[in-house]
Amino acid sequence: MSIKQNLYNQCHDFAENRLQTIQSTIQDIQKSLLSETKSSAGDKHETGRAMLQLEREKVGNQLAEIQKVKETLSKIDIDTSSEIASIGSLVYTSKLNYFISISAGELKYKDDIFYAISPSTPIAKLLLSKNVGDEVTFRNLTFAITKIV
């Protein structure tokens, strides 16, 4: 398995786990809403339902967000390689290594550490469309792109 395939799989697993957590939370909220019964403490009941509705809305937004993440991931062709940093690229720099895909944090492959970053992050915006040898300055730190896969 290639390094790109491995990192892609880690990102896919990250997104799937996040989706399952969100779906589980939605089910819990649904159960809570269904089990809320009208009691003699009417105001307390209504407040509880309102809080659950707000929570359901928040989780619904998280669900929409993770679906966008999965869509972004599905557009990545790991078999494509380019000399210019683009979505799906592994970008090695003199400081850190990046996988431009989704924001999934630190990923490990053998002894190497990569940071899975979304194309919309500030660092990705600096890296995109750059070539090997280009220098990038981010947060007062200048580093060179040493390799793009």
ChimeraX attribute file (.defattr): number of C-alpha atoms within 10 A of each C-alpha:
attribute: neighborCount
match mode: 1-to-1
recipient: residues
	/A:1	5
	/A:2	10
	/A:3	15
	/A:4	18
	/A:5	13
	/A:6	15
	/A:7	21
	/A:8	23
	/A:9	12
	/A:10	18
	/A:11	23
	/A:12	18
	/A:13	13
	/A:14	16
	/A:15	20
	/A:16	15
	/A:17	12
	/A:18	15
	/A:19	19
	/A:20	12
	/A:21	13
	/A:22	18
	/A:23	16
	/A:24	12
	/A:25	16
	/A:26	19
	/A:27	13
	/A:28	13
	/A:29	18
	/A:30	14
	/A:31	11
	/A:32	14
	/A:33	17
	/A:34	10
	/A:35	9
	/A:36	13
	/A:37	12
	/A:38	11
	/A:39	10
	/A:40	8
	/A:41	8
	/A:42	11
	/A:43	11
	/A:44	12
	/A:45	15
	/A:46	15
	/A:47	11
	/A:48	15
	/A:49	18
	/A:50	13
	/A:51	13
	/A:52	17
	/A:53	15
	/A:54	12
	/A:55	15
	/A:56	19
	/A:57	13
	/A:58	12
	/A:59	17
	/A:60	16
	/A:61	13
	/A:62	16
	/A:63	19
	/A:64	11
	/A:65	13
	/A:66	17
	/A:67	15
	/A:68	13
	/A:69	19
	/A:70	17
	/A:71	11
	/A:72	15
	/A:73	19
	/A:74	12
	/A:75	11
	/A:76	17
	/A:77	14
	/A:78	18
	/A:79	10
	/A:80	9
	/A:81	14
	/A:82	13
	/A:83	13
	/A:84	17
	/A:85	24
	/A:86	23
	/A:87	23
	/A:88	26
	/A:89	24
	/A:90	25
	/A:91	26
	/A:92	18
	/A:93	20
	/A:94	12
	/A:95	11
	/A:96	14
	/A:97	21
	/A:98	24
	/A:99	31
	/A:100	27
	/A:101	27
	/A:102	26
	/A:103	18
	/A:104	18
	/A:105	14
	/A:106	14
	/A:107	18
	/A:108	13
	/A:109	13
	/A:110	6
	/A:111	5
	/A:112	10
	/A:113	13
	/A:114	19
	/A:115	21
	/A:116	24
	/A:117	20
	/A:118	23
	/A:119	21
	/A:120	14
	/A:121	12
	/A:122	11
	/A:123	17
	/A:124	21
	/A:125	14
	/A:126	16
	/A:127	23
	/A:128	17
	/A:129	12
	/A:130	18
	/A:131	18
	/A:132	16
	/A:133	12
	/A:134	12
	/A:135	17
	/A:136	16
	/A:137	12
	/A:138	12
	/A:139	6
	/A:140	7
	/A:141	8
	/A:142	11
	/A:143	16
	/A:144	17
	/A:145	21
	/A:146	16
	/A:147	18
	/A:148	21
	/A:149	19
